[in-house]
Amino acid sequence: SYSTVAVVNLGANAATLQVYPNPAVSLVTISGIQQENATVTLVSELGQVMIVARVENSNQVQLNVSGLASGVYFVRIGGTDWTAIKTILVRH
């Protein structure tokens, strides 16, 4: 049995995305989002959704990571027809 193949269209958005600071202590800024109504999801190494934010009328969003345990997290940024994933380190 074979697994399903998914096509991920990064479009022009992936080249402009910035996630900083990395490593992060309290706030993480995701900038360069070129599509309104994009969704930013912070996911733990175990696949748990920790934070979900909607980007409206702006090209950036800030996530408060001060309450999260130290470790590696994945920032999934997605719009109507594209998805990008960035990795961040939360360190306290």
N, C-alpha and C positions, 0 to 999 in steps of 0.2 A: 504494500500500500504506500502511496506517495502522499506527501503533504501538499497543501494548497500553496501555490505561488502567488505572491502579492506584488503588485507594481507600485512603487512609491515614487511619486513625482515631486521632486524637490523644487523645481522651478527656479526663478531668480531669487526667491526668498532666502534660501540656504546660504548663499554667498554673502548676504548682508547681515545675517544674524550674529549678534554678539551676546555672550553670557558672561557677566563679570560682577564682582571679583571672583576669582577662582584660585584658591579655596575661599569659601565664604564663611562668615561668622554669624551675621545677623540678617542682612538683606542681600538678595541676588537680583540684579537688573538684567532683563532680557530686552535688547533693543534691536532695531532694524527690521521689525515685523512690518511687512509691506501690504498687509491685507487686513481690513477691518473685520471684526468678529472672529478673529483667530482665537484658538484655545491653547493655553499653556498648562501642561500637566507635569507635576513633579512626582516621580515614581522612585521608590526605594529599590535596592538591589534584589529584594525578594518579590518585586512586582506590585507592591502595595501602593495605591494612589494616595499620596500624602497631601498634595495641594492642587486645586484646580482653579485657574483664573481665566477670565474672559478679557480679551483685548478689544476695547471699543474706543473709537475716535482718538487713537494714539498709536504710535509705532513702538511703544515700549510698555513693560509692566514690571513691577517689583514684587518679589516674593519674600515673605518673612520666614526665614529658616532657623530663627533663634531657638525655637522650641523642638527642633528635630535633633535626633542623635547624630553624633559625628559619623561620617561615612560617605560612601559614594552614592550619588543619586543621578537619575536621568531626567533631563528636561525635554519633554516632548512638546513641540510647537507645531500646530496644525491649522490649516485653513480649509477652504472648500475643496481644493484639489491638490493639496501638497502637505507634506509632513517632514519635519526635521527633528533629529534627536541630538542633543548635546549632553555631555557628562560634566558634572560638577562635584566638588568635594566640599562637604560641610565639616568644619573643624572648630571645636570649642576649646 
